[in-house]
């Protein structure tokens, strides 16, 4: 950042899907985000469009990281590239059609300029990158296309390494990992040889590594590789393992490692990933409203105990259009739109932040998140170009 540029004050949402209706048209029944939002939109909208442009304009977010997804069923490298490029082009065309409010940033400098103009910066990312980062040239192709961040591993074990396994019936999502854990546990050992190469390919290309969905070993090994390179990473939508005992949950050691390297994390707003497993110490209060922002608060408050209040940036990681329900309405009296509707869409983020502030959460940590993201991106680019 040059001396003439001011630090960005405001929010980054590290994980949302503006174009997921393209590869997963059969799952996202709400359709085109440029159409008017449904008047019946609720927090329980796993298969409905809730990234409508009119709602995004009301979000108050400075940066939206838009993750392209690959429908990997029967996929090849050529098909995966085609799917991703189609989604990137779609996001850019949406921004062009709504140029008074949005613009796509292909570099950190472009992002700063867009925000200085009073617009929202949309930034490309990939969630899951099977087939797509096998070589340095592959990774550099995506950087040239404006992709800032890539999560090499998504829902299931792939050629790069082990994904996390969720609890209960949701374990079937990573059926490969579940079968290996059940019948051949020694075969689950984190990143594959190609996975370690892929991590280094991203570092060489100047792309931020998103560690979301990695198994514990995959994440630890990734943090080891990035520590050697002295480069920060991001966890775009996760949760705290001390609250929810699942492999995808971050341990205190991992949280500290991410921040020690100058990285950042976001607690997901996806309802299924937040409610605690088992009794907590101290126990939750008698008026705790399961599935609401109360669950989210448990994770944020743990981070504040671990890192301090307003000492480290914390981001949003809404996972809008991620096929999950979001924070449900509060139990009992409803004083705000957020109380009454829960997180029914991006337009309710300002109301959510007001709620957190009233609960004495250090919202300055959130307001520093956009700047931290740009600094991480700038560091990645400098590292690659050195």
C-alpha positions in Angstrom: 0.0 0.0 0.0 1.4 3.4 -1.0 1.5 6.3 1.4 -1.2 8.0 -0.6 -3.6 5.1 -0.1 -5.8 5.0 3.0 -6.5 1.8 5.0 -9.8 0.4 4.1 -12.3 0.4 7.0 -15.0 -2.2 6.6 -16.0 -5.8 6.1 -14.9 -8.5 3.8 -17.1 -11.6 3.2 -14.5 -14.2 2.4 -16.9 -16.8 1.1 -20.1 -16.5 -1.0 -21.3 -17.9 -4.4 -22.8 -15.4 -6.8 -22.6 -17.8 -9.8 -23.2 -21.2 -8.3 -26.6 -21.5 -10.1 -24.6 -22.2 -13.3 -22.8 -25.5 -12.4 -25.4 -26.6 -9.8 -28.6 -25.4 -11.6 -30.4 -28.6 -10.4 -29.8 -27.7 -6.7 -30.2 -23.9 -6.6 -33.9 -23.4 -7.4 -34.0 -19.7 -7.0 -32.3 -18.9 -10.3 -30.9 -15.7 -11.5 -29.4 -13.3 -8.8 -30.3 -10.3 -11.0 -34.0 -11.1 -10.6 -36.0 -9.6 -7.7 -35.5 -11.4 -4.4 -38.3 -13.5 -3.0 -40.6 -11.7 -0.5 -40.7 -15.0 1.4 -36.9 -15.4 1.7 -36.0 -16.9 5.1 -32.9 -18.1 6.9 -33.8 -21.7 5.8 -33.0 -21.2 2.2 -30.5 -23.9 1.4 -31.8 -24.3 -2.2 -33.0 -20.8 -2.9 -31.2 -17.8 -4.4 -30.3 -15.3 -1.7 -27.4 -13.5 -3.4 -29.7 -11.2 -5.3 -28.0 -8.1 -6.5 -30.6 -5.8 -4.8 -29.8 -7.5 -1.5 -26.0 -7.2 -2.0 -26.3 -3.5 -2.4 -27.7 -3.2 1.1 -25.0 -5.4 2.8 -22.6 -2.7 3.7 -19.7 -5.1 2.8 -16.7 -3.6 1.1 -15.3 -6.8 -0.5 -17.2 -9.9 -1.5 -14.9 -12.9 -2.3 -17.0 -14.8 -4.9 -16.0 -18.5 -5.0 -16.5 -20.5 -8.1 -17.4 -24.2 -7.7 -16.7 -27.2 -9.8 -19.4 -29.8 -10.2 -16.9 -32.7 -10.1 -19.2 -35.6 -10.9 -17.6 -37.1 -14.0 -15.5 -34.1 -14.4 -12.2 -33.7 -16.3 -9.7 -30.9 -16.3 -11.2 -29.4 -19.5 -14.7 -29.5 -18.0 -13.6 -28.1 -14.7 -11.8 -25.2 -16.4 -14.9 -24.5 -18.5 -17.2 -24.5 -15.5 -14.9 -22.1 -13.6 -14.4 -19.7 -16.5 -18.1 -19.5 -17.1 -18.7 -18.5 -13.5 -15.9 -15.9 -13.5 -17.2 -14.4 -16.7 -20.7 -14.3 -15.2 -19.6 -12.4 -12.1 -17.8 -9.9 -14.3 -20.8 -9.4 -16.5 -23.1 -8.8 -13.5 -20.6 -6.2 -12.3 -20.6 -4.5 -15.7 -24.4 -4.4 -15.7 -24.5 -2.8 -12.3 -21.4 -0.7 -12.7 -22.6 2.1 -10.3 -22.4 -0.3 -7.4 -19.9 -3.1 -8.2 -16.7 -3.8 -10.0 -14.5 -6.9 -10.2 -10.9 -6.4 -8.8 -8.2 -8.5 -10.5 -5.4 -7.1 -8.4 -5.2 -5.5 -4.9 -4.6 -2.1 -6.4 -7.8 -2.4 -8.4 -9.7 -3.4 -5.2 -8.5 -0.3 -3.4 -9.4 1.9 -6.3 -12.9 0.4 -6.6 -13.6 0.9 -2.9 -12.3 4.4 -3.0 -15.0 5.1 -5.6 -17.7 4.0 -3.2 -18.3 0.7 -5.0 -18.2 -2.9 -3.7 -15.2 -4.9 -4.9 -16.0 -8.4 -6.2 -13.0 -10.8 -6.1 -12.6 -14.2 -7.7 -11.8 -17.3 -5.7 -12.1 -21.1 -6.2 -13.6 -23.5 -3.7 -12.1 -26.9 -4.6 -9.5 -27.0 -7.3 -9.2 -30.6 -8.4 -7.5 -30.9 -11.8 -6.8 -27.1 -11.8 -3.5 -26.5 -9.9 -1.3 -29.5 -10.8 1.5 -27.2 -12.1 2.8 -23.8 -11.6 1.6 -22.8 -15.0 -1.9 -23.9 -14.0 -1.8 -21.7 -10.9 -0.4 -18.8 -12.8 -3.2 -19.1 -15.4 -5.7 -18.5 -12.6 -3.8 -15.6 -11.2 -3.8 -13.9 -14.7 -7.5 -14.5 -14.8 -7.8 -12.5 -11.6 -8.3 -15.3 -9.1 -7.0 -14.1 -5.7 -7.7 -17.2 -3.5 -8.0 -20.9 -4.0 -9.1 -23.7 -1.6 -7.4 -26.8 -3.0 -9.7 -29.2 -1.1 -13.5 -29.0 -0.8 -16.0 -31.5 0.5 -14.4 -34.8 -0.2 -10.9 -36.3 -0.3 -9.3 -35.5 -3.6 -6.0 -35.7 -5.5 -4.5 -33.0 -3.3 -5.3 -34.5 0.1 -7.8 -35.4 2.8 -10.9 -33.3 3.5 -12.5 -33.0 6.9 -15.3 -35.5 7.9 -18.4 -34.1 9.5 -20.2 -35.9 12.3 -23.3 -38.0 12.1 -25.2 -38.6 8.9 -23.3 -35.6 7.3 -20.2 -37.8 7.2 -21.6 -39.2 4.0 -20.7 -35.9 2.3 -17.0 -37.1 2.4 -17.8 -40.7 1.8 -14.3 -41.4 0.5 -12.8 -40.1 3.8 -15.3 -41.9 5.9 -14.6 -45.3 4.3 -10.9 -44.8 4.6 -11.2 -43.8 8.2 -13.5 -46.7 9.0 -11.6 -49.5 7.2 -8.1 -48.2 6.3 -7.3 -45.3 8.7 -3.5 -45.4 7.9 -4.4 -44.2 4.3 -5.5 -40.8 5.6 -2.3 -38.9 6.1 -3.2 -35.3 5.0 -1.8 -33.8 1.8 -0.7 -36.1 -1.0 2.6 -35.6 -2.7 0.7 -33.7 -5.5 -1.1 -31.7 -2.8 2.1 -30.4 -1.4 3.2 -29.5 -4.9 -0.1 -27.7 -5.4 0.3 -25.6 -2.3 3.7 -24.5 -3.4 2.3 -23.8 -6.9 -0.1 -21.4 -5.4 2.6 -19.7 -3.4 4.7 -19.3 -6.5 1.8 -18.0 -8.5 0.8 -15.3 -5.9 -2.5 -16.8 -4.9 -3.8 -16.9 -1.3 -4.4 -20.4 0.1 -7.8 -21.0 1.6 -7.6 -23.8 4.1 -11.3 -24.4 4.5 -12.6 -28.0 4.5 -9.1 -29.5 5.0 -8.7 -32.4 7.4 -6.6 -31.7 10.6 -3.5 -33.2 9.0 -4.0 -31.5 5.7 -4.4 -28.1 7.5 -1.3 -28.7 9.7 0.8 -29.6 6.8 -0.4 -26.6 4.8 0.4 -24.3 7.7 3.9 -25.9 7.9 4.5 -25.2 4.2 3.3 -21.6 4.4 5.3 -21.0 7.6 8.4 -22.1 5.8 7.5 -19.6 3.0 6.6 -17.0 5.7 3.3 -16.5 4.0 -0.2 -16.0 5.6 -3.2 -18.1 4.9 -6.9 -17.7 5.2 -9.7 -19.9 6.6 -12.7 -18.5 4.7 -15.5 -20.2 6.6 -14.7 -22.3 9.6 -15.5 -22.8 13.3 -13.9 -23.5 16.6 -13.3 -27.1 17.6 -13.5 -26.4 21.3 -17.2 -25.5 20.7 -18.0 -28.0 18.0 -16.0 -31.2 18.1 -15.5 -32.0 14.4 -12.4 -32.5 12.3 -13.2 -29.3 10.4 -13.1 -27.3 13.6 -10.0 -25.3 14.2 -7.9 -26.1 17.3 -6.5 -23.2 19.4 -3.1 -24.1 18.1 -4.2 -23.8 14.5 -6.0 -20.5 15.1 -2.8 -19.1 16.7 -0.7 -20.4 13.8 -2.9 -18.7 11.2 -2.7 -15.3 13.0 1.0 -15.6 13.9 1.7 -15.6 10.2 -0.6 -12.6 9.6 -3.5 -14.6 8.3 -7.2 -14.3 9.1 -10.3 -16.5 9.6 -14.0 -16.2 9.4 -16.6 -18.1 11.5 -19.1 -19.5 9.1 -22.7 -18.3 9.3 -24.0 -21.7 8.1 -26.4 -23.0 10.7 -25.4 -26.7 10.6 -21.8 -26.0 11.5 -22.1 -24.0 14.7 -24.2 -25.7 17.4 -21.9 -27.1 20.1 -21.3 -30.8 20.5 -21.7 -32.0 24.1 -21.6 -29.9 27.2 -19.5 -26.8 27.4 -17.6 -25.3 30.3 -19.1 -23.0 31.4 -22.4 -24.3 30.1 -24.5 -22.3 27.7 -27.1 -20.0 29.4 -30.6 -21.1 29.9 -31.9 -18.6 27.3 -29.5 -19.8 24.7 -31.4 -20.0 21.4 -30.1 -23.0 19.4 -29.4 -22.4 15.7 -29.5 -18.6 16.1 -26.7 -16.0 16.4 -26.2 -17.4 19.9 -24.4 -20.3 18.4 -22.3 -18.0 16.3 -21.4 -15.9 19.4 -20.0 -18.9 21.2 -17.3 -19.3 18.5 -16.6 -15.5 18.2 -16.3 -15.2 22.0 -13.9 -18.0 22.1 -11.7 -16.3 19.5 -11.8 -13.1 21.5 -10.6 -15.0 24.6 -7.8 -16.6 22.6 -6.7 -13.5 20.6 -8.1 -10.6 22.5 -10.9 -8.2 21.8 -10.3 -5.9 18.8 -6.7 -7.1 18.5 -6.9 -9.2 15.4 -9.1 -8.8 12.3 -12.0 -11.2 12.0 -13.9 -11.6 8.7 -17.4 -12.7 7.7 -17.7 -16.1 5.9 -21.4 -16.3 5.2 -21.3 -19.1 2.6 -24.4 -17.5 0.9 -25.6 -19.8 -1.8 -23.6 -22.6 -0.2 -26.5 -25.0 0.0 -26.9 -24.4 3.8 -29.4 -22.7 6.0 -28.1 -19.7 7.9 -28.5 -18.2 11.4 -32.2 -18.6 12.4 -34.3 -15.9 14.1 -33.8 -15.3 17.8 -36.1 -17.0 20.3 -38.5 -14.7 22.2 -38.8 -11.0 21.7 -37.8 -9.7 18.2 -36.5 -6.1 18.2 -34.7 -5.9 14.9 -35.0 -7.3 11.4 -32.2 -9.7 12.2 -34.0 -10.9 15.3 -37.1 -11.6 13.3 -35.6 -13.1 10.1 -32.2 -14.4 11.1 -29.6 -14.1 8.4 -32.0 -14.4 5.5 -29.7 -12.6 3.1 -26.8 -10.1 2.8 -29.1 -7.2 3.3 -29.3 -8.2 7.0 -25.6 -8.1 7.6 -25.7 -4.5 9.0 -28.5 -5.5 11.5 -26.4 -8.5 12.5 -23.3 -6.3 13.1 -25.5 -4.0 15.3 -26.6 -7.1 17.2 -23.0 -8.2 17.8 -22.0 -4.7 18.9 -24.9 -4.7 21.5 -23.5 -8.0 22.7 -20.1 -6.3 23.3 -18.4 -8.2 20.5 -15.4 -6.2 19.3 -16.8 -5.1 15.9 -13.6 -3.2 15.2 -12.1 -6.6 14.4 -14.6 -7.0 11.6 -14.1 -3.4 10.4 -10.4 -4.2 9.9 -11.0 -7.4 7.9 -11.2 -5.8 4.4 -7.8 -4.2 4.9 -6.2 -7.4 6.3 -7.5 -9.3 3.2 -5.9 -6.8 0.8 -2.7 -6.9 2.8 -2.6 -10.7 2.5 -3.3 -10.5 -1.2 -0.6 -7.9 -1.7 1.9 -10.1 0.2 1.0 -13.1 -1.9 1.7 -11.1 -5.1 4.9 -9.6 -3.9 6.1 -13.1 -2.8 5.4 -14.5 -6.3 7.0 -11.6 -8.2 10.1 -11.4 -6.0 
